[in-house]
Amino acid sequence: MPLNTSELTLIEQRVTNDGPSTPVAYLLWFFLGLLSAHRFYLGRPASAILQILSYFVLIGFFWLLLDLLLIPDMVRQKRDVMRQRLTTEMEGGQQLAFA
């Protein structure tokens, strides 16, 4: 059964409130980029660790600069996954738990 407008609004509100923020990701990149904090924040611990380890061969520094362009897409992907999970929960008749 498709979701009604109020359920979709609730999902979007939840994604907006609890999902990652692009400005926060950029601040983490700027201040804690060498620790790959932005990748940990966006739920990518494996690539964060790999990025930290790659600093020893200088590839990591180029990767860090490339992340400037990738952060908006990583935020969008994380929000899409969250939106899909919440939609599946609501379609299954579950109540959304607020964190």
Steps between C-alpha positions, in 0.01 A plus 500: 500500500648838405576747774277801550620860503534527878712184514726628222529834679595320821772307315641816340496680835686210660761494220548876532533493878704181544684474169848632428558865423715622210634804695596277794676259265697788347594633844623156602695478174660840560591459868542122535561393141829326577307274738235441230234612748266598216500142370433357845216753539350391168506133601800391294745364760676258264589769247593737785754252635629429149534874440699546823731214408549636148649825633827311536528468122366851430196372310288580804568872470364504144207289617436754776482779241272289280264465796422872463306405189364171635352618832161619360447167324600303811249701707228438239573126494488476880168687507359278222590186695340646812188601305469150348538334842236725656262443208540123531436518874187710453366279219547202730271663753772592747491828687803721446706525817647842563858515615 
